[in-house]
């Protein structure tokens, strides 16, 4: 009890210290899509500039990484200023999107960002590119390499800048990201895939030290899903189970919690279920407020209807001239794209972003998933014991997890379960 009380005191003391370090923190932690590009994050940094009056020495060093990214984007703009509209250079495309799989999380803090920066400077970029980015040489608008090769190199810089800007944006809210560790689902993920798990837990003493450490870590993560009390509490319970040779019972105690948590990332919660979707055997339709701009109307129809279909089933937008409490899209300059809650009706997009950019097109497909009730399926939290932000996507091929993801059969099945009921199913 004393340990728990002490941890609580320490937690709130740290929270107060962090908030005091940032005179104008945002009202709530920023929602930053895990796949946001560096350029997306650059726009967010400009909006949040007043929140970063205070910087410590480590974060002050990140400013050179911030300037590096800004110079890259200015260079790309200079190149595009000399090109026709059908030959624009872009760092975002379907092919260039990476993923952050659960098996290989991204770790981030100031020290790791600076290490990546130094690697860029010493190893990863050719001399002519280093001269422009690091030494201030004149922008080259005629590139000495193919566009696709420049994009590969540019993406390296973009990723390092993205880590730096993301850390800067999140740091005022580390205390909140610590709480999000309760979403770390890796324990369930690994244990549910471990072969002969019951035998291994019942014969734990016969395992190699490496396997013991691995299973112990996974079991500890699984325990944390329920308790949220911290490493010490789960470690104590785990040690007790090991001494009493009851590790399998320990696992069974938390297994269902892990299973439910995992499934929650892919299910439409009852609170987000819509009542305005008309479903037939081969199609479904949802009312949507008709945009005044025909280009935006085409953008919505082309992207949403292209993505939200499965085999011979198709979701379509039923454009309405007016309507109360029906889905709509609004564009505002510099906003982080969002929907006003799961099952919400207002999609807000950034008017500064081109409708032809891959990231913009993927974003509207993803955000429409929130309109239908689907949650995000990625995890990001601050591990205070290691001093790093931990980020990963549960399924890099899933539209709601990753920018390289697509609609999957599980999306169709979840919609069918929620929306093809007796009241809306038409034969």
ABEGO torsion letter per residue (X at the ends): XAAAAAAAAAAAAAAAAAAAABABBBABBBBBBAABBAAAAAAAAAAAAAAAABBBAAAAAAAAAAAAAAAAAAAAAAAAAABBAAABBBABBAAABBBBBAABBBBBBAAAAAAAAAAAAAAABBAAAAAAAAAGBBBBABBABBAAAAAAAAAAAAAAAAAAAAAAAAAAAAAAAAAAAAABAAAAAAAAABBGAAAAAAAAAABBAAAAAAAAAAAAAAAAAAAGAEAAAAAAAAAAAAAAGAAAAAAAAAAAAAAAAAAAAABBBAAABBAABBBBAABBBBBBBBBABAAAAAAAAAAAAAABBBEABBBBBBBBABEBGBBBBBBBBGBBBBBBEBGBABBBBBAABBAABAAAAAAAAAAAAAAAGBBBBBBBBBBAAAGBBBBBBABAABAAABAABBBBAAAAAAAAAAABBAAABBX
